[in-house]
Amino acid sequence: MLPPSRVEHLVVGAGFAGLCAAIKLQEDGETDFLVLEKAGDVGGTWRDNTYPGAACDVPSQLYSFSFAPNPDWTSSFSAQPEIHAYLQRVAREAGVLDRFVFDTRLEDARWDDDARQWVCTTSRGVIRSRTLVVGAGALSEPRLPDIDGLADFRGDLFHSARWDHAADLAGKRVAVIGTGASAIQIVPELQRTVGHLDVYQRTAPWVIPRSDRRYSALERAALRKLPGLRRAYRTGIYWARESYVPAFTIERRIAWPARQLALANIRRGIADPALRERVTPSFALGCKRVLISNTYYPALAADNTELVTDGIARVTEDAIVTADGTARPVDAIVVATGFFTTELPIASRIAGRTGRTLAEVWEERGMSAYKGTTAPGFPNLFFRVGPNTGLGHSSMVFVIESQVAYLRAAVRAMREGRYAAVEPTEDATDRWNDRLQRRMGRTVWSTGGCSSWYLDRHGRNTTLWPRATFTMRAQLSSFDAAAYHRTPLPTPTREDVTA
Ligand code: N01
């Protein structure tokens, strides 16, 4: 069935963000919406990242919707299949799936200033909408490294987020490029099954122990039967996570205990002093995302693993050649080199009031938004997980719910005020970002001595939120109409009224 040609709200992406927007819009009686999803199922990053060992590094009780608690999580940090199943169940039970259009891609969206609506060209026709809610994900477009000869490699080659399950790696010689959050989950799994594993490390990450454990049947029953206990547990995790924030944003010496934990993790996992040295980071803990694993270091220390720290010079048909000229033959290469984070690919597909795309505007001023959620020049556009809303310490689901609360407040204000369009002023947006970037200058992400995917090519942190998350929630709890240009709906004519 073809999607309708006009809806009030068009939501892009069916991950946590799109699903939350759909459920809450429906709850408000805003039932004229569609969720466009390029793949065939809900789940976003939790549908796409199926690599061995994929799991969340934020406790599940917090990494789930506040309005859809799941007392049945089997362990404190859930694995990908469980999170994906949770999202499928929530979508089903909320009764919103009939508003989802799968296997349909947003090709481009253009603001029509005369009609005061978005004209969205999709792979299945044009849809016009009053608002455009983009929840396309900050970690959705895999970034392949620019390595000479990579395209000529004859063996299996794939990105961590597009795992090729048809590739049989058992007993083979396999290389993993990258040592970020994805790689450190993949490496221990591969090490157990492959013949030989080369791990190509450009920068050693900080890795603290993973305090994961399975919930007993008794604990799960208690969480199911006692909502008060479940809420208290979730709240406890929330505040424990918030207590990390000062170490990142105010005084990094507070992170000393975590640093000691990470160093002990190296000593526990690796006996060889030379290897210990090579995996010990040279930058402040927190500057890059702090990783959690109990199995990564033992996997690196295993007899069938080699940690390679010489830079990669090129890839040939059957080997990776490092800068010192050594060629290491491999049957398969897993590229765990992350995502496009500071140049969101969807930005080049969205053109605003002046006809310029978000990508063109951001090329000049850097990726930025008002409250991480709206943008001057782009009326009625609402981001989920927009610029400077990312977290290194806690649950993005909390951020998504905060941004959806703002969307709901904006939609309500538009209905009550009879506005056809709302658009943040340049002035409010500049003030917001100036303040935010001033704070950012003091954080470990700016001063910690590393380069990371948090920073754009000008060294500006356009991805993270530099404060406690409850301050973000407070900022997004109501719609601050004074910061917006508001265009009234046309007054109905006599013919409209009598029609
Ligand atoms: O990607 P990354 P990721 N040659 O960008 C290296 C989330 N996540 O997929 O550090 C050689 O972190 C790069 O090296 P360097 C989480 O938010 C969450 O691992 O830039 N190496 C780095 O080691 C995370 O932060 C979970 O020097 C190259 C690695 O590749 C985000 O996703 C699980 C290279 C990339 O690390 C991204 O994580 C997994 C090159 N040319 C992911 N280019 C949870 O548990 C890059 N690298 C919730």
Residues whose N, C-alpha, C, O or C-beta is under 5 A from the ligand:
A	BS01	N01	A55 C56 D57 L139 P145 D146 I177 G178 T179 G180 A181 S182 A183 Y200 R202 T203 R289 A336 T337 G338 F339 W453
